[in-house]
Amino acid sequence: MGEMVTFASNGHDARGHLAVPDSGSGPAVMVIQEWWGLNPQMKGVADFLAGQGFVALAPDLYHGELAGHDEMDKAGQLMTDLPPDRAARDMSGAVDYLAEHNANNGTGIGVIGFCMGGLLSFMIAANRGDVVKAAVPFYGFPQGEGEPDWEGLTASVNGHMASPDDFFPPKAAQELGQRLRDMGKDVEITIHDAGHGFMNEENPGGTFDDGLAAELWPQTIEFLKSKLS
């Protein structure tokens, strides 16, 4: 359904997978990749969202690099080597591209991300509170010194975390949610009895939960539509 497009990224060019609904218009959502990169599964998420009526763009934050599901060390290295300033620039460029796209008929931009993309969903929502109005992070969030300035967060956040999760501890997720609510932010974080990666139907970690995914996708779509339409 989708196609690769090029968009401006603060004086540079970046690329991403863009999917537009058959109707030709809809609210806009940025899809942020897992640590594997912009692989076919992540492009499929953008295509799925387009099928639900969204204009969806998944930026290629690794600039063409990919790790297979049997290459966890490579995936970890790609994530570690990702320049934070370039990732921020590319995500901000993707937000601007969606905001200005003639197929976007929504109010504000939504973001959805998984694992590393969940963490980055929080980051771009805090950094681009001028336009990001809804965020759905899955099993990923900033921690410690990596946290952004939360004052800029204006988006409604509906997060879904895993338990157990050695990468993103559920207790820390709950504490972050409470801290943001104490700041007056519209944030809800739910801890699910499922392993990290429970939404990925390719099941790279053996943790895909088809029942939970079937429950959460309609909720996610309704949440995004309610905040962006």
Backbone hydrogen bonds in HBPLUS format (Angstrom, degrees):
<---DONOR---> <-ACCEPTOR-->    atom                        ^
c    i                          cat <-CA-CA->   ^        H-A-AA   ^      H-
h    n   atom  resd res      DA  || num        DHA   H-A  angle D-A-AA Bond
n    s   type  num  typ     dist DA aas  dist angle  dist       angle   num
A0003-GLU N   A0018-LEU O   2.86 MM  15  5.42 149.1  1.95 145.0 152.6     1
A0018-LEU N   A0003-GLU O   2.79 MM  15  5.42 168.3  1.80 160.3 156.2     2
A0005-VAL N   A0016-GLY O   2.81 MM  11  5.55 159.1  1.85 162.2 169.5     3
A0016-GLY N   A0005-VAL O   3.00 MM  11  5.55 148.1  2.11 150.4 156.7     4
A0007-PHE N   A0014-ALA O   2.86 MM   7  5.47 161.0  1.90 148.3 153.9     5
A0014-ALA N   A0007-PHE O   2.92 MM   7  5.47 157.8  1.97 160.5 167.6     6
A0009-SER N   A0012-HIS O   2.73 MM   3  4.89 155.8  1.79 142.3 138.9     7
A0012-HIS N   A0009-SER O   3.15 MM   3  4.89 149.5  2.24  97.5 106.6     8
A0060-ASP N   A0015-ARG O   2.82 MM  45  5.74 170.5  1.83 152.8 149.5     9
A0017-HIS N   A0058-ALA O   2.92 MM  41  5.06 156.6  1.97 135.3 134.6    10
A0058-ALA N   A0017-HIS O   2.88 MM  41  5.06 159.6  1.92 139.1 145.2    11
A0019-ALA N   A0056-ALA O   2.81 MM  37  5.23 158.9  1.85 156.5 163.3    12
A0056-ALA N   A0019-ALA O   2.89 MM  37  5.23 157.6  1.94 160.1 162.1    13
A0024-GLY N   A0021-PRO O   2.88 MM   3  5.44 157.2  1.93 115.8 123.3    14
A0026-GLY N   A0103-ALA O   2.93 MM  77  6.38 147.6  2.04 165.1 169.0    15
A0105-ASN N   A0026-GLY O   3.08 MM  79  5.23 157.4  2.13 110.9 118.1    16
A0055-VAL N   A0027-PRO O   2.87 MM  28  5.97 162.0  1.90 141.3 147.3    17
A0110-GLY N   A0028-ALA O   2.96 MM  82  6.26 167.2  1.98 148.5 152.8    18
A0029-VAL N   A0055-VAL O   2.85 MM  26  6.16 158.6  1.90 155.2 158.5    19
A0057-LEU N   A0029-VAL O   3.06 MM  28  6.55 153.6  2.13 152.6 160.7    20
A0030-MET N   A0110-GLY O   2.77 MM  80  6.20 159.0  1.82 149.5 150.8    21
A0112-ILE N   A0030-MET O   2.90 MM  82  6.31 151.7  1.98 166.4 173.2    22
A0031-VAL N   A0057-LEU O   2.86 MM  26  5.94 159.7  1.90 134.5 140.8    23
A0032-ILE N   A0112-ILE O   2.82 MM  80  6.18 161.2  1.86 153.0 158.5    24
A0037-GLY N   A0034-GLU O   3.22 MM   3  6.03 159.9  2.26 122.6 126.2    25
A0067-ALA N   A0036-TRP O   2.94 MM  31  4.90 149.4  2.04 148.3 150.0    26
A0039-ASN N   A0037-GLY O   2.90 MM   2  5.58 127.6  2.18 108.9  93.0    27
A0042-MET N   A0039-ASN O   3.05 MM   3  5.45 119.3  2.44 108.2 122.1    28
A0043-LYS N   A0039-ASN O   3.03 MM   4  6.36 159.9  2.07 157.6 164.1    29
A0044-GLY N   A0040-PRO O   2.84 MM   4  5.98 143.2  1.98 139.8 150.6    30
A0045-VAL N   A0041-GLN O   3.11 MM   4  6.52 133.2  2.33 137.6 149.0    31
A0045-VAL N   A0042-MET O   3.12 MM   3  5.07 128.5  2.39  93.0 106.1    32
A0046-ALA N   A0042-MET O   3.34 MM   4  6.76 155.2  2.40 145.6 150.2    33
A0047-ASP N   A0043-LYS O   2.95 MM   4  6.32 157.9  2.00 149.6 156.3    34
A0048-PHE N   A0044-GLY O   2.80 MM   4  5.98 154.4  1.87 144.6 151.8    35
A0049-LEU N   A0045-VAL O   2.96 MM   4  6.23 159.5  2.00 149.9 154.7    36
A0050-ALA N   A0046-ALA O   2.96 MM   4  6.25 150.8  2.05 146.3 154.7    37
A0051-GLY N   A0047-ASP O   2.98 MM   4  6.30 146.8  2.09 143.5 152.7    38
A0051-GLY N   A0048-PHE O   3.03 MM   3  4.99 117.2  2.44  92.6 108.3    39
A0052-GLN N   A0048-PHE O   3.13 MM   4  6.52 120.4  2.50 134.2 149.8    40
A0052-GLN N   A0049-LEU O   2.95 MM   3  4.91 139.2  2.12  94.7 107.3    41
A0054-PHE N   A0049-LEU O   3.03 MM   5  5.53 165.1  2.06 140.2 138.4    42
A0053-GLY N   A0050-ALA O   3.00 MM   3  5.07 161.6  2.03 107.2 111.1    43
A0063-HIS N   A0060-ASP O   3.20 MM   3  5.43 163.3  2.23 109.1 113.8    44
A0065-GLU N   A0062-TYR O   3.37 MM   3  5.25 168.3  2.39 104.5 107.7    45
A0071-GLU N   A0068-GLY O   2.91 MM   3  5.10 154.3  1.98 117.5 117.9    46
A0075-ALA N   A0071-GLU O   2.94 MM   4  6.26 159.3  1.98 153.9 160.3    47
A0076-GLY N   A0072-MET O   2.87 MM   4  6.08 162.4  1.91 151.4 155.7    48
A0077-GLN N   A0073-ASP O   2.96 MM   4  6.18 150.4  2.04 142.3 150.7    49
A0078-LEU N   A0074-LYS O   2.83 MM   4  6.08 158.7  1.87 153.6 159.1    50
A0079-MET N   A0075-ALA O   2.98 MM   4  6.22 159.4  2.03 150.0 155.3    51
A0080-THR N   A0076-GLY O   2.93 MM   4  6.10 158.9  1.97 144.0 150.2    52
A0081-ASP N   A0077-GLN O   2.82 MM   4  5.93 154.8  1.89 150.0 156.7    53
A0082-LEU N   A0078-LEU O   3.08 MM   4  6.07 116.8  2.49 136.1 149.4    54
A0082-LEU N   A0079-MET O   3.31 MM   3  5.27 151.2  2.40  97.2 105.5    55
A0086-ARG N   A0083-PRO O   3.03 MM   3  5.30 119.4  2.41 104.2 119.2    56
A0087-ALA N   A0083-PRO O   2.96 MM   4  6.24 164.9  1.98 163.4 168.0    57
A0088-ALA N   A0084-PRO O   2.94 MM   4  6.10 162.3  1.97 147.7 152.6    58
A0089-ARG N   A0085-ASP O   2.94 MM   4  6.05 153.7  2.01 139.3 147.0    59
A0090-ASP N   A0086-ARG O   2.81 MM   4  6.02 162.1  1.84 154.0 158.4    60
A0091-MET N   A0087-ALA O   2.92 MM   4  6.08 163.3  1.95 151.5 156.2    61
A0092-SER N   A0088-ALA O   2.95 MM   4  6.03 158.9  2.00 144.5 150.9    62
A0093-GLY N   A0089-ARG O   2.88 MM   4  6.06 152.3  1.96 144.0 152.1    63
A0094-ALA N   A0090-ASP O   2.89 MM   4  6.12 147.6  2.00 142.6 151.6    64
A0095-VAL N   A0091-MET O   2.91 MM   4  6.20 152.9  1.99 147.8 155.0    65
A0096-ASP N   A0092-SER O   3.01 MM   4  6.29 159.5  2.05 147.7 152.7    66
A0097-TYR N   A0093-GLY O   2.87 MM   4  6.06 155.0  1.94 144.2 151.8    67
A0098-LEU N   A0094-ALA O   2.97 MM   4  6.18 161.4  2.01 149.3 153.2    68
A0099-ALA N   A0095-VAL O   2.89 MM   4  6.08 159.7  1.93 149.1 155.5    69
A0100-GLU N   A0096-ASP O   3.03 MM   4  6.15 146.3  2.14 146.2 153.5    70
A0101-HIS N   A0097-TYR O   3.03 MM   4  5.99 113.6  2.49 135.3 151.3    71
A0101-HIS N   A0098-LEU O   3.18 MM   3  5.02 149.9  2.27  97.5 106.5    72
A0104-ASN N   A0101-HIS O   3.07 MM   3  5.55 159.1  2.11 114.4 120.9    73
A0107-THR N   A0228-LEU O   2.67 MM 121  4.98 162.4  1.70 146.4 152.8    74
A0109-ILE N   A0131-VAL O   2.80 MM  22  5.90 157.2  1.85 148.1 152.3    75
A0133-LYS N   A0109-ILE O   2.87 MM  24  5.74 148.6  1.97 145.2 155.3    76
A0111-VAL N   A0134-ALA O   2.89 MM  23  6.33 142.2  2.04 140.9 152.8    77
A0136-VAL N   A0111-VAL O   2.83 MM  25  6.27 150.4  1.92 148.7 158.7    78
A0113-GLY N   A0136-VAL O   3.29 MM  23  6.66 153.3  2.37 136.3 139.9    79
A0138-PHE N   A0113-GLY O   2.82 MM  25  6.02 153.7  1.88 151.8 160.8    80
A0117-GLY N   A0114-PHE O   2.77 MM   3  4.47 138.4  1.94 133.5 120.3    81
A0115-CYS N   A0138-PHE O   2.93 MM  23  6.18 142.8  2.07 144.9 156.5    82
A0118-GLY N   A0115-CYS O   2.85 MM   3  5.00 131.6  2.09 101.7 115.7    83
A0119-LEU N   A0115-CYS O   3.21 MM   4  6.68 156.3  2.27 157.4 161.7    84
A0120-LEU N   A0116-MET O   2.98 MM   4  6.29 160.8  2.02 148.0 153.7    85
A0121-SER N   A0117-GLY O   2.82 MM   4  5.90 133.7  2.03 134.1 146.1    86
A0121-SER N   A0118-GLY O   3.18 MM   3  5.00 126.1  2.49  90.4 104.5    87
A0122-PHE N   A0118-GLY O   3.33 MM   4  6.71 153.4  2.41 148.0 152.1    88
A0123-MET N   A0119-LEU O   3.22 MM   4  6.57 155.4  2.28 142.2 149.3    89
A0124-ILE N   A0120-LEU O   2.92 MM   4  6.12 170.5  1.93 157.3 157.0    90
A0125-ALA N   A0121-SER O   3.07 MM   4  6.08 153.1  2.14 141.5 149.5    91
A0126-ALA N   A0122-PHE O   2.99 MM   4  6.20 152.1  2.07 148.0 154.9    92
A0127-ASN N   A0123-MET O   2.87 MM   4  6.07 155.9  1.93 149.5 157.1    93
A0128-ARG N   A0124-ILE O   2.79 MM   4  5.62 143.5  1.92 142.2 149.7    94
A0131-VAL N   A0128-ARG O   3.09 MM   3  5.96 164.5  2.12 123.0 126.2    95
A0132-VAL N   A0128-ARG O   2.91 MM   4  5.87 173.0  1.92 171.3 170.6    96
A0156-SER N   A0133-LYS O   3.16 MM  23  6.16 162.9  2.19 125.5 120.9    97
A0135-ALA N   A0156-SER O   2.92 MM  21  6.30 149.8  2.01 160.3 162.0    98
A0158-ASN N   A0135-ALA O   2.95 MM  23  6.36 162.8  1.98 166.3 171.2    99
A0160-HIS N   A0137-PRO O   2.92 MM  23  6.36 160.9  1.96 162.4 167.9   100
A0139-TYR N   A0160-HIS O   2.75 MM  21  6.05 163.8  1.78 151.2 154.4   101
A0146-GLY N   A0143-GLN O   3.04 MM   3  5.47 148.0  2.15 139.5 135.9   102
A0147-GLU N   A0144-GLY O   3.13 MM   3  5.83 166.4  2.15 122.4 123.9   103
A0152-GLY N   A0149-ASP O   3.37 MM   3  6.36 162.4  2.40 124.2 125.9   104
A0153-LEU N   A0150-TRP O   3.07 MM   3  5.36 164.9  2.09 112.9 117.8   105
A0157-VAL N   A0186-ASP O   2.85 MM  29  6.26 165.9  1.87 161.1 166.0   106
A0188-GLU N   A0157-VAL O   2.89 MM  31  6.08 155.1  1.96 146.2 154.3   107
A0159-GLY N   A0188-GLU O   2.75 MM  29  6.12 151.7  1.83 160.7 165.5   108
A0190-THR N   A0159-GLY O   2.90 MM  31  6.15 168.1  1.91 144.6 144.8   109
A0161-MET N   A0190-THR O   2.84 MM  29  6.14 166.9  1.86 162.9 167.4   110
A0192-HIS N   A0161-MET O   2.83 MM  31  6.06 170.6  1.84 154.9 157.0   111
A0163-SER N   A0192-HIS O   2.95 MM  29  5.96 118.3  2.34 168.5 174.1   112
A0163-SER N   A0194-ALA O   3.02 MM  31  5.61 133.4  2.24 147.3 160.6   113
A0173-ALA N   A0169-PRO O   3.11 MM   4  6.47 148.0  2.22 147.8 157.6   114
A0174-GLN N   A0170-PRO O   2.96 MM   4  6.26 158.5  2.01 153.2 157.7   115
A0175-GLU N   A0171-LYS O   2.98 MM   4  6.25 156.2  2.04 147.1 153.9   116
A0176-LEU N   A0172-ALA O   2.94 MM   4  6.12 153.9  2.01 143.9 150.5   117
A0177-GLY N   A0173-ALA O   2.99 MM   4  6.25 163.5  2.02 150.9 155.1   118
A0178-GLN N   A0174-GLN O   3.02 MM   4  6.28 160.3  2.06 149.0 153.8   119
A0179-ARG N   A0175-GLU O   2.94 MM   4  6.12 157.4  2.00 146.0 152.7   120
A0180-LEU N   A0176-LEU O   2.94 MM   4  6.19 158.0  1.99 155.1 160.3   121
A0181-ARG N   A0177-GLY O   2.97 MM   4  6.19 156.1  2.02 147.1 154.0   122
A0182-ASP N   A0178-GLN O   2.89 MM   4  6.10 151.0  1.98 147.2 155.1   123
A0183-MET N   A0180-LEU O   3.03 MM   3  5.01 136.0  2.23  94.7 107.6   124
A0185-LYS N   A0180-LEU O   2.99 MM   5  5.40 159.4  2.03 149.5 144.9   125
A0184-GLY N   A0181-ARG O   2.85 MM   3  4.98 157.6  1.90 107.2 113.4   126
A0194-ALA N   A0192-HIS O   2.82 MM   2  5.45 129.5  2.08 108.2  92.4   127
A0200-ASN N   A0197-GLY O   3.14 MM   3  5.65 163.2  2.17 119.9 124.9   128
A0209-ASP N   A0198-PHE O   3.06 MM  11  5.09 176.6  2.06 128.2 127.5   129
A0203-ASN N   A0200-ASN O   2.94 MM   3  5.57 161.4  1.97 119.3 125.6   130
A0206-GLY N   A0203-ASN O   3.26 MM   3  5.07 161.7  2.30 101.4 106.8   131
A0213-ALA N   A0209-ASP O   2.90 MM   4  6.10 166.7  1.91 160.7 165.1   132
A0214-ALA N   A0210-ASP O   2.93 MM   4  6.00 156.1  1.99 142.6 149.1   133
A0215-GLU N   A0211-GLY O   3.10 MM   4  6.32 134.8  2.32 135.7 147.5   134
A0215-GLU N   A0212-LEU O   3.07 MM   3  5.02 127.4  2.36  93.8 108.0   135
A0216-LEU N   A0212-LEU O   2.85 MM   4  6.09 155.5  1.91 154.1 160.9   136
A0217-TRP N   A0213-ALA O   2.97 MM   4  5.94 162.0  2.01 155.3 157.5   137
A0220-THR N   A0216-LEU O   2.81 MM   4  5.98 158.3  1.86 157.1 163.2   138
A0221-ILE N   A0217-TRP O   2.96 MM   4  6.17 164.1  1.98 158.3 161.9   139
A0222-GLU N   A0218-PRO O   3.00 MM   4  6.13 162.7  2.03 146.8 151.5   140
A0223-PHE N   A0219-GLN O   2.89 MM   4  6.05 158.0  1.94 147.3 153.9   141
A0224-LEU N   A0220-THR O   2.97 MM   4  6.19 168.9  1.98 154.4 156.5   142
A0225-LYS N   A0221-ILE O   2.98 MM   4  6.13 164.6  2.00 149.2 154.0   143
A0226-SER N   A0222-GLU O   2.89 MM   4  6.00 156.0  1.95 147.5 154.3   144
A0227-LYS N   A0223-PHE O   3.14 MM   4  6.35 140.5  2.30 145.2 155.0   145
A0228-LEU N   A0224-LEU O   2.95 MM   4  5.96 138.3  2.13 148.5 159.5   146
A0229-SER N   A0225-LYS O   2.94 MM   4  5.27 153.8  2.00 141.7 144.4   147
